[in-house]
Amino acid sequence: MSIAKILLADDEKPFVETMAKRLKKRDIEIVTAHDGKEALARLAEEDGIEVVILDIKMPVMDGMTALKEIKSKHPLVEVIMLTGHATVETGIDGIKMGAFDYLMKPCDMDQLLAKVKEAAQRKRQQEQKIMEARVQAITLRRP
């Protein structure tokens, strides 16, 4: 089993190809997209994506719009915002909108991996709490 299954959404194709290779070597299953709209389509068709690494500046649908849609349709999926055009305000806005964290490009691979592992762990913990609450609700309903 891989460390995590992630979706990498960035409009810079060479960056996506390089990152995908580097992440696969580190036992991470990866799905790629090149804009926010494609990222949403991948999330809808692929099972088990735990973390989205999402560039902010992309054509078709930017990262902030995609973040809002992801959190609306897939609330447990964690999102790490990534950009080469970062401002502190954009990072804060992303976190307020539900992003797990915010990293600047180029980011350190070890730092990114640590964030992916933390984000995947948080998603798994949230899913576990939901399962436990459902089991408890069923148990309480029994006569």
GUDREN-504804 format. One record per residue: residue in one letter; x, y, z of N, C-alpha, C, O, CB in turn. Coordinates in pm, 1 decimal. Atoms other than C-alpha are relative to their C-alpha. Glycine has a CB too. Layout:
GUDREN-504804
ATOM_code_n.u_n.v_n.w_ca.u_ca.v_ca.w_c.u_c.v_c.w_o.u_o.v_o.w_cb.u_cb.v_cb.w
ATOM_a_X_Y_Z_X_Y_Z_X_Y_Z_X_Y_Z_X_Y_Z
...
end
This chain:
GUDREN-504804
ATOM_code_n.u_n.v_n.w_ca.u_ca.v_ca.w_c.u_c.v_c.w_o.u_o.v_o.w_cb.u_cb.v_cb.w
ATOM_m_84.2_-119.5_0.0_0.0_0.0_0.0_87.7_124.4_0.0_189.0_129.8_69.7_-95.3_0.6_122.1
ATOM_s_-80.0_-121.7_7.5_128.8_344.5_-84.8_-22.9_87.0_124.0_-118.8_67.8_198.8_-33.9_78.9_-128.0
ATOM_i_9.0_-94.7_-111.7_185.8_620.1_170.0_-129.7_78.3_-10.2_-198.1_100.8_89.7_121.6_96.5_1.5
ATOM_a_121.8_-77.9_24.2_-99.2_817.8_12.7_-29.6_-2.5_-149.1_57.4_-32.1_-230.9_14.8_147.2_51.5
ATOM_k_37.4_-20.4_139.9_-290.3_867.2_-309.7_-29.6_148.0_-14.0_-118.0_201.8_52.7_-124.1_-89.5_-43.2
ATOM_i_17.0_-144.3_13.5_-261.4_1225.1_-425.6_-34.2_39.0_-142.8_-8.4_-34.4_-238.2_125.8_72.4_44.6
ATOM_l_28.0_-62.9_127.9_-381.9_1443.5_-707.2_87.1_124.4_-7.4_80.4_210.6_80.2_-153.1_34.7_-16.4
ATOM_l_-85.1_-116.8_21.8_-128.3_1694.2_-840.1_-58.9_79.3_-115.3_-64.7_30.2_-228.1_148.7_-41.1_-29.4
ATOM_a_61.0_-86.2_101.4_-292.0_1982.0_-1029.4_84.2_126.1_-18.5_94.2_209.8_71.2_-145.3_37.1_39.6
ATOM_d_-86.0_-113.3_31.4_-61.6_2233.0_-1197.7_3.1_14.8_-151.6_6.7_-85.4_-223.1_144.6_-19.0_58.8
ATOM_d_1.4_-20.5_144.9_-61.2_2390.6_-1544.1_137.4_-12.0_-64.0_147.3_-15.5_-186.7_-57.4_134.8_-31.3
ATOM_e_-135.7_13.8_54.2_317.4_2358.4_-1583.4_30.7_-148.5_-19.6_68.6_-217.6_75.0_106.0_66.8_94.8
ATOM_k_-12.7_142.8_28.6_344.1_2018.5_-1754.8_135.6_-59.1_37.6_138.7_-168.4_94.2_-25.1_-23.7_-145.1
ATOM_p_-128.6_58.7_-41.5_722.3_1967.8_-1704.6_9.6_-15.3_152.9_65.9_-113.0_202.4_116.4_87.2_-51.1
ATOM_f_1.1_7.9_-146.4_675.7_2041.5_-1331.5_-81.8_-120.6_45.7_-39.0_-195.4_133.6_-57.2_130.4_61.5
ATOM_v_87.0_111.7_-36.9_389.1_1790.4_-1308.8_69.9_-132.8_-28.2_68.1_-222.7_55.9_-134.2_7.7_-76.6
ATOM_e_-68.6_124.8_36.6_589.3_1519.7_-1491.4_114.6_-31.0_95.6_129.5_-144.5_140.7_53.0_8.4_-143.4
ATOM_t_-113.3_19.0_-91.2_897.3_1570.2_-1274.2_-47.6_-36.4_140.2_3.3_-130.5_201.1_86.4_126.8_5.4
ATOM_m_50.9_27.3_-135.0_701.0_1581.2_-948.2_-64.5_-138.0_7.9_-47.2_-209.1_106.9_-101.4_107.6_41.6
ATOM_a_65.2_130.8_1.0_497.2_1274.3_-1045.1_104.5_-110.9_10.5_87.6_-204.7_88.4_-84.9_-17.8_-128.1
ATOM_k_-107.9_101.0_-5.6_816.2_1072.4_-1105.9_62.7_-4.2_138.5_84.4_-111.7_194.5_108.7_29.9_-106.1
ATOM_r_-65.3_-6.4_-132.1_973.0_1190.9_-780.8_-90.6_-55.1_110.8_-43.2_-122.0_202.6_39.6_145.5_32.9
ATOM_l_92.9_48.6_-101.9_661.1_1115.0_-577.0_-23.2_-151.0_-12.3_-32.1_-220.8_88.7_-133.4_74.4_-10.7
ATOM_k_16.9_144.7_21.1_611.4_769.4_-733.0_116.7_-78.1_59.0_97.9_-185.6_116.0_-13.3_-31.6_-149.9
ATOM_k_-118.9_65.3_-56.5_967.6_680.6_-631.4_-7.4_-7.6_152.4_59.9_-89.7_214.7_127.0_75.1_-42.2
ATOM_r_13.8_-4.7_-146.7_864.6_763.6_-273.6_-128.9_-69.1_46.3_-182.2_-38.5_153.0_1.6_146.4_49.1
ATOM_d_113.6_84.7_-35.8_573.9_517.5_-272.6_-130.2_78.2_16.8_-210.2_49.9_105.9_30.5_-74.4_127.1
ATOM_i_124.6_-75.7_-0.5_299.6_769.9_-342.3_-69.9_-23.7_-133.4_-10.6_-6.6_-239.9_25.8_152.8_24.3
ATOM_e_80.1_18.2_120.9_23.5_688.6_-589.1_-45.5_138.3_-44.6_-95.8_216.1_36.4_-122.8_-96.3_24.8
ATOM_i_27.8_-135.7_45.9_-32.7_993.6_-807.4_-90.6_3.6_-122.2_-78.7_-77.2_-214.2_128.8_70.6_-31.0
ATOM_v_89.2_-30.7_111.1_-302.7_1123.9_-1038.1_31.7_145.2_-35.2_56.4_226.2_54.2_-155.5_-22.2_37.1
ATOM_t_-36.3_-136.9_37.1_-235.2_1440.1_-1239.9_-112.8_70.4_-74.7_-199.6_7.6_-135.3_125.8_-0.4_-85.5
ATOM_a_93.4_-87.1_72.5_-436.5_1730.3_-1380.2_74.9_128.8_-32.6_174.0_161.4_32.7_-131.3_29.1_84.4
ATOM_h_-70.9_-121.1_40.7_-338.0_2053.7_-1555.0_-79.6_128.3_18.3_-34.8_235.6_-22.1_40.0_-11.9_-142.4
ATOM_d_76.4_-119.2_-39.1_-611.3_2290.9_-1437.1_-103.2_-42.9_104.2_-121.9_-162.1_128.6_-69.7_67.9_-125.0
ATOM_g_95.1_28.6_-106.3_-875.6_2316.2_-1166.1_-119.4_-82.7_-45.0_-166.4_-169.2_29.0_-48.3_127.4_58.8
ATOM_k_114.7_74.0_51.0_-1158.8_2184.9_-1381.9_35.3_-147.2_-20.4_-42.6_-236.1_14.1_-49.3_61.8_-131.8
ATOM_e_-46.8_137.6_18.8_-958.6_1875.4_-1477.3_22.6_-67.7_135.6_-4.1_-187.0_150.4_130.5_-2.2_-83.6
ATOM_a_-20.6_55.0_-134.7_-866.7_1827.6_-1109.0_-132.4_-48.1_59.5_-138.4_-155.7_118.9_64.7_105.8_92.5
ATOM_l_131.3_39.4_-51.0_-1235.5_1819.0_-1014.3_-51.1_-125.2_-70.9_-112.2_-211.9_-8.4_-100.5_114.7_-16.7
ATOM_a_41.4_118.7_75.4_-1303.0_1565.8_-1291.1_75.6_-123.8_50.7_16.3_-230.4_67.0_25.1_20.6_-152.4
ATOM_r_-81.2_112.5_-51.1_-1017.1_1343.7_-1164.7_-49.9_-44.3_138.1_-57.9_-163.8_166.5_150.6_40.1_8.0
ATOM_l_51.7_34.0_-133.0_-1151.8_1361.6_-809.1_-130.3_-78.3_-10.2_-155.2_-169.5_68.8_-21.5_127.2_83.3
ATOM_a_129.0_67.4_17.5_-1493.1_1251.5_-933.2_16.9_-142.1_-54.4_-62.5_-230.5_-21.9_-89.2_81.1_-93.9
ATOM_e_-15.0_131.6_62.9_-1358.6_955.2_-1132.9_95.8_-93.0_71.7_87.6_-214.2_51.8_45.7_16.8_-139.7
ATOM_e_-100.6_82.0_-68.2_-1072.9_830.5_-911.5_-38.5_-22.2_145.9_-67.2_73.4_217.9_138.9_66.3_-8.7
ATOM_d_26.9_30.7_-140.6_-1139.1_653.3_-581.8_126.7_11.9_83.3_236.6_-17.0_36.0_-59.1_-140.6_14.0
ATOM_g_-108.2_6.8_-97.2_-920.8_700.9_-278.2_99.1_114.0_2.6_200.4_104.6_71.9_72.6_-119.9_-22.0
ATOM_i_-92.6_-114.1_-7.8_-754.6_1037.3_-341.3_-16.1_63.1_137.2_-126.2_100.2_177.8_-27.0_105.5_-114.5
ATOM_e_2.6_-54.7_-135.7_-662.1_1166.4_1.9_44.2_145.3_5.2_-6.4_224.2_85.0_88.0_-82.5_90.6
ATOM_v_-59.5_-133.3_-4.4_-462.8_1479.7_-75.1_9.6_55.5_-141.9_45.4_-15.7_-235.7_140.3_-3.8_67.4
ATOM_v_-17.2_-70.6_126.2_-468.8_1734.7_-357.0_109.6_104.2_20.2_104.4_184.4_113.4_-134.5_66.6_-47.9
ATOM_i_-100.4_-106.4_3.2_-159.0_1942.8_-429.2_-43.7_89.0_-115.2_-44.9_47.1_-230.9_150.4_-56.0_-18.7
ATOM_l_72.8_-86.0_93.2_-311.1_2240.2_-604.4_73.0_132.1_-22.4_94.0_209.8_70.7_-141.3_26.5_51.7
ATOM_d_-61.8_-127.6_36.3_-138.0_2523.6_-788.8_-107.7_108.5_3.5_-223.8_82.0_-27.8_67.7_-7.6_-141.6
ATOM_i_98.2_-108.4_-8.6_-306.2_2860.3_-739.3_-26.0_64.3_-135.3_-141.2_88.9_-171.0_47.0_105.5_98.5
ATOM_k_14.7_-68.3_129.4_-240.5_3020.5_-1080.1_-6.5_-103.3_-111.9_94.8_-161.3_-151.0_117.6_99.4_-24.3
ATOM_m_19.3_92.8_111.8_-388.9_2802.2_-1355.1_-107.3_56.0_-92.6_-194.8_130.8_-48.8_-39.6_-142.4_51.0
ATOM_p_106.9_-42.1_91.5_-596.6_2864.2_-1667.8_-125.8_-83.7_23.1_-124.4_-177.1_103.3_46.3_-12.2_-147.4
ATOM_v_130.7_66.8_-4.1_-957.8_2745.8_-1708.1_-67.6_18.9_135.5_-173.3_81.6_143.4_15.5_-149.8_-30.3
ATOM_m_50.5_-19.4_-136.5_-1016.4_2730.7_-1329.5_121.0_11.5_92.5_201.9_-80.8_101.7_-95.4_-118.6_44.5
ATOM_d_-115.9_-18.1_-87.6_-767.7_2873.7_-1081.2_-11.4_-83.2_127.7_-116.1_-140.5_157.7_16.1_147.4_35.8
ATOM_g_-6.9_83.6_-119.4_-662.7_2702.0_-760.8_-97.0_39.7_110.0_-150.6_-47.3_178.6_137.6_3.0_53.9
ATOM_m_90.1_-43.3_-106.9_-873.3_2913.2_-525.7_-144.6_-42.3_-31.2_-217.2_-85.8_58.2_8.5_153.9_18.8
ATOM_t_133.8_44.3_40.0_-1192.6_2839.5_-722.8_-10.5_-151.6_13.7_-110.6_-203.7_62.8_-31.5_43.7_-145.6
ATOM_a_-1.4_146.0_-11.3_-1096.5_2471.3_-741.9_-5.2_-43.5_146.2_-75.0_-139.1_179.9_125.1_-57.9_-67.8
ATOM_l_0.5_31.4_-143.6_-1028.7_2466.1_-365.0_-142.1_8.0_55.1_-186.8_-81.0_127.4_93.3_96.8_77.8
ATOM_k_138.0_-18.8_-48.1_-1377.8_2598.4_-296.3_-89.3_-116.1_-45.6_-169.0_-167.9_32.6_-57.6_135.2_-51.1
ATOM_e_78.3_111.1_55.0_-1531.8_2330.8_-523.3_38.0_-133.3_65.9_-48.9_-214.2_98.5_20.4_-8.9_-152.3
ATOM_i_-46.3_124.6_-62.9_-1317.9_2051.2_-375.6_-57.5_-12.0_139.9_-109.6_-117.2_177.1_154.8_-5.4_5.0
ATOM_k_48.8_4.0_-137.7_-1415.3_2141.3_-20.8_-152.1_-14.7_5.6_-206.1_-69.6_101.7_42.8_126.2_74.5
ATOM_s_145.1_14.4_6.7_-1780.6_2160.9_-124.2_-40.3_-143.3_-35.3_-130.6_-199.7_26.4_-58.1_97.6_-102.4
ATOM_k_37.9_132.9_50.3_-1791.8_1826.6_-308.6_72.2_-115.9_68.1_20.2_-227.3_73.1_26.3_-6.7_-146.8
ATOM_h_-82.4_104.2_-62.6_-1517.6_1632.5_-125.5_59.0_56.7_130.0_180.1_76.6_139.4_114.6_-49.0_-97.8
ATOM_p_-45.6_-73.4_-119.0_-1497.5_1788.2_222.8_113.7_-65.3_78.9_188.0_4.9_147.4_-114.6_19.2_90.9
ATOM_l_-106.6_65.1_-76.9_-1262.1_1526.9_370.8_134.1_-1.6_-72.1_237.4_-25.2_-9.4_-40.1_-140.9_32.8
ATOM_v_-125.5_-2.8_74.6_-1002.3_1552.6_93.5_80.2_121.6_45.9_28.8_233.4_50.2_-25.8_4.4_-154.8
ATOM_e_-86.2_-109.9_-44.2_-710.1_1760.8_217.5_68.0_63.5_-120.4_102.4_-5.3_-216.4_105.5_-50.0_101.8
ATOM_v_-59.3_-74.0_111.0_-563.4_2029.7_-8.5_122.0_77.0_48.4_116.8_150.5_147.1_-103.1_96.1_-63.1
ATOM_i_-121.6_-77.7_-24.8_-210.1_2165.5_-7.4_13.9_95.6_-118.3_29.0_52.0_-232.4_128.8_-93.2_16.6
ATOM_m_-12.9_-101.0_104.8_-188.3_2491.1_-203.2_148.7_17.8_-32.5_234.1_16.6_56.2_-64.8_136.1_44.2
ATOM_l_-138.5_-10.7_46.2_126.8_2536.0_-410.1_7.0_109.0_-105.6_-74.6_112.2_-197.7_52.0_-136.2_-56.8
ATOM_t_-11.2_-104.7_101.1_242.1_2838.9_-603.7_138.9_60.0_-7.3_214.2_61.6_90.1_-99.6_108.3_27.3
ATOM_g_-122.4_-75.3_20.9_534.3_3023.0_-749.3_-28.1_149.0_6.2_63.6_230.6_-2.4_63.9_-36.7_-133.9
ATOM_h_42.1_-141.4_-0.5_338.8_3348.3_-727.8_-65.9_32.9_133.7_-169.3_99.6_138.4_-98.4_29.9_-118.2
ATOM_a_66.7_-7.5_-130.3_265.9_3342.4_-358.0_2.6_138.6_62.1_98.3_214.9_48.9_63.2_-96.7_94.3
ATOM_t_3.9_-112.0_-92.1_156.8_3621.1_-136.8_-51.3_-57.0_130.9_-123.6_-156.6_132.1_-90.4_119.1_-53.2
ATOM_v_45.7_46.8_-130.3_96.6_3579.3_232.0_-152.1_2.4_6.0_-213.9_-87.9_62.5_59.7_86.1_113.0
ATOM_e_145.6_-12.0_-2.9_-261.7_3697.6_182.2_-67.8_-117.5_-70.2_-166.8_-171.2_-20.6_-43.2_131.1_-64.9
ATOM_t_58.2_111.7_74.0_-334.5_3429.0_-76.4_9.0_-127.6_81.9_-85.5_-206.4_85.8_70.5_-18.2_-135.5
ATOM_g_-16.7_117.6_-84.7_-194.9_3163.2_155.7_-99.2_-2.5_114.4_-159.1_-105.8_144.0_140.3_-5.5_54.4
ATOM_i_94.9_-10.6_-111.7_-405.7_3284.5_445.1_-142.1_-22.5_-50.1_-220.8_-91.9_14.4_11.3_138.5_69.3
ATOM_d_133.3_20.1_57.6_-714.3_3300.7_221.8_-25.5_-147.6_-28.2_-134.1_-198.4_-0.4_-15.6_81.7_-129.1
ATOM_g_14.0_142.4_28.8_-654.2_2942.0_110.0_-25.3_-81.1_125.0_-110.1_-170.3_125.4_123.1_-51.5_-69.4
ATOM_i_17.4_73.1_-126.0_-624.6_2817.7_466.4_-137.5_30.9_60.3_-202.8_-58.2_114.6_112.7_36.6_100.6
ATOM_k_134.9_-35.5_-47.3_-940.6_3009.1_564.7_-107.7_-76.0_-75.9_-213.3_-107.2_-20.9_-23.6_150.6_-14.1
ATOM_m_96.5_71.6_83.9_-1117.2_2831.7_276.7_8.7_-151.4_17.8_-65.2_-226.6_-45.7_21.9_35.3_-146.2
ATOM_g_-5.2_142.6_-29.8_-1012.7_2493.9_411.0_124.4_-73.1_-44.7_133.7_-194.3_-25.5_-114.2_-64.4_-60.2
ATOM_a_-124.5_66.6_40.1_-667.0_2423.8_267.0_73.9_-50.4_123.9_71.2_13.3_229.2_90.6_96.5_-81.8
ATOM_f_-78.2_58.0_-109.4_-450.0_2201.9_486.7_124.1_84.6_26.0_158.1_111.8_141.2_39.9_-145.8_-32.4
ATOM_d_-121.8_-80.2_-12.9_-137.0_2407.7_419.6_30.6_66.7_-132.7_-44.1_53.4_-229.7_119.7_-87.0_45.9
ATOM_y_-36.5_-85.7_110.8_41.6_2632.2_173.5_150.0_-5.8_-16.5_222.9_19.8_79.3_-48.3_145.2_22.1
ATOM_l_-144.4_5.7_24.7_384.6_2587.7_13.4_36.6_82.4_-122.4_-43.3_96.3_-215.0_46.4_-145.5_-18.3
ATOM_m_-52.3_-78.7_111.7_594.2_2803.2_-220.8_79.2_-90.2_-93.6_147.9_-182.2_-49.1_88.4_116.6_51.0
ATOM_k_-83.1_68.1_99.4_746.7_2671.8_-544.4_129.4_76.2_-14.9_126.7_199.0_-7.4_-72.8_-12.0_-136.6
ATOM_p_-15.7_145.4_-10.7_1002.8_2539.3_-568.9_-0.2_-40.0_146.6_61.4_26.9_229.6_130.8_-47.5_-69.4
ATOM_c_4.8_42.4_-139.5_929.4_2348.9_-250.8_96.6_-116.9_20.1_126.4_-192.5_-72.4_-145.0_-40.0_41.1
ATOM_d_-89.3_108.5_-37.4_1161.6_2112.0_-73.3_-79.1_-131.1_-1.5_-187.1_-138.4_57.3_64.1_25.8_140.4
ATOM_m_71.6_127.2_13.1_1063.0_1750.7_-153.9_-28.2_-62.6_136.0_-136.9_-116.4_156.7_80.2_-97.4_-86.3
ATOM_d_23.3_57.4_-133.1_1105.5_1636.3_207.6_-111.2_74.2_72.9_-192.8_13.2_142.0_128.8_3.6_83.6
ATOM_q_105.9_-79.7_-63.0_885.6_1922.3_327.6_-136.0_-34.4_-61.1_-234.9_-49.0_10.8_29.2_151.6_-15.6
ATOM_l_124.4_35.2_67.0_620.6_1840.0_67.3_-46.4_-138.8_43.9_-164.5_-157.8_73.0_17.7_5.2_-152.9
ATOM_l_35.8_135.3_-43.5_628.8_1469.8_159.6_-53.5_-0.5_142.2_-151.0_-69.4_172.1_120.5_-92.8_-10.2
ATOM_a_46.4_-8.5_-139.0_592.3_1554.2_528.1_-142.1_56.1_4.5_-226.4_5.6_78.6_95.8_88.5_84.7
ATOM_k_134.1_-59.8_4.0_289.2_1773.9_449.8_-102.3_-98.7_-55.9_-213.8_-107.8_-4.6_0.9_128.6_-84.8
ATOM_v_90.8_99.4_59.0_133.1_1501.8_229.8_-33.8_-106.6_103.8_-150.0_-144.4_118.5_63.5_-65.4_-126.5
ATOM_k_23.9_102.9_-102.3_176.2_1243.9_507.7_-90.8_52.6_110.6_-182.3_-17.1_154.4_133.2_-48.3_60.1
ATOM_e_84.0_-60.9_-104.1_26.6_1481.1_768.2_-144.2_15.5_-48.8_-239.0_-16.0_23.1_57.0_137.6_42.0
ATOM_a_133.9_-22.4_55.5_-266.2_1567.7_541.1_-75.5_-131.9_-16.2_-193.8_-140.4_16.9_9.5_72.2_-135.6
ATOM_a_64.2_130.9_16.9_-337.4_1201.7_456.8_-40.2_-57.0_135.7_-147.4_-116.0_149.4_94.3_-98.2_-73.8
ATOM_q_30.7_48.9_-134.7_-322.8_1113.2_826.7_-123.1_70.9_56.9_-208.8_7.9_118.8_121.1_20.4_93.4
ATOM_r_116.1_-75.3_-49.7_-569.9_1391.0_911.7_-128.9_-48.9_-67.2_-231.4_-64.3_-0.9_19.1_151.9_-25.1
ATOM_k_118.0_50.1_70.5_-811.5_1267.5_642.5_-41.4_-135.7_56.3_-160.0_-159.6_79.1_27.7_-10.9_-151.6
ATOM_r_30.2_132.9_-53.4_-788.0_911.2_774.6_-59.9_8.8_140.2_-151.6_-66.4_173.4_126.6_-86.4_2.4
ATOM_q_53.9_-17.8_-135.6_-850.7_1029.0_1132.4_-144.0_51.0_-6.1_-229.2_5.7_70.3_88.2_98.1_81.3
ATOM_q_136.5_-51.6_13.7_-1158.4_1225.3_1022.4_-95.0_-110.5_-45.6_-206.9_-121.2_4.4_-3.7_117.8_-99.6
ATOM_e_83.4_111.5_46.5_-1292.0_921.4_835.5_-26.1_-99.6_112.7_-136.4_-152.8_125.0_66.9_-71.3_-118.8
ATOM_q_14.7_92.5_-112.9_-1231.4_704.6_1142.8_-103.0_53.2_100.6_-185.9_-22.5_151.1_136.5_-22.1_69.7
ATOM_k_96.4_-60.3_-93.7_-1424.9_946.4_1365.2_-142.8_-11.1_-53.8_-236.0_-38.1_21.9_35.2_148.4_25.8
ATOM_i_133.0_11.1_61.6_-1717.4_944.9_1120.1_-50.7_-143.5_11.4_-167.0_-166.0_45.0_4.1_44.3_-149.0
ATOM_m_39.0_141.4_-10.2_-1719.9_562.7_1113.6_-39.6_-34.5_143.5_-140.1_-102.1_166.0_115.6_-91.9_-46.9
ATOM_e_30.2_27.8_-141.1_-1710.9_546.7_1494.9_-132.9_62.7_40.4_-210.5_1.5_113.7_112.8_52.4_90.9
ATOM_a_126.9_-66.8_-31.6_-1997.5_797.0_1520.0_-117.7_-75.5_-61.5_-223.2_-86.8_0.8_1.5_145.9_-50.5
ATOM_r_106.8_77.3_64.5_-2204.7_592.9_1273.2_-27.0_-129.6_74.8_-142.3_-167.2_95.8_36.3_-30.5_-145.6
ATOM_v_15.7_124.9_-75.6_-2140.7_270.4_1463.6_-71.0_28.5_132.3_-160.3_-46.1_172.4_138.3_-67.1_25.7
ATOM_q_62.2_-36.0_-126.9_-2234.4_442.3_1790.1_-148.4_32.7_-20.3_-231.8_-7.8_60.7_73.2_119.9_63.8
ATOM_a_139.7_-34.3_28.6_-2555.2_580.3_1636.6_-82.8_-125.2_-25.2_-196.3_-135.1_21.6_-8.7_94.0_-121.1
ATOM_i_70.7_126.7_27.1_-2653.3_233.6_1511.3_-18.2_-77.7_129.7_-125.6_-131.9_156.0_77.7_-86.2_-104.1
ATOM_t_4.7_72.9_-127.3_-2570.6_77.9_1849.0_-104.3_58.9_94.1_-174.4_-15.3_162.9_137.5_1.6_67.3
ATOM_l_94.4_-67.1_-88.9_-2780.1_334.9_2035.8_-145.3_-21.1_-43.6_-236.2_-16.5_39.3_31.0_148.6_5.7
ATOM_r_135.5_19.8_50.9_-3083.0_270.8_1810.4_-55.1_-140.0_30.6_-176.5_-160.3_29.8_-2.2_24.0_-149.6
ATOM_r_46.1_137.4_-22.7_-3097.5_-100.4_1890.0_-74.4_-10.5_132.1_-36.2_51.4_231.4_118.6_-98.1_-1.7
ATOM_p_78.9_15.5_-123.5_-3360.1_-207.2_2145.7_69.1_-88.4_102.8_15.3_-110.6_211.3_-136.6_-58.1_-32.2
end
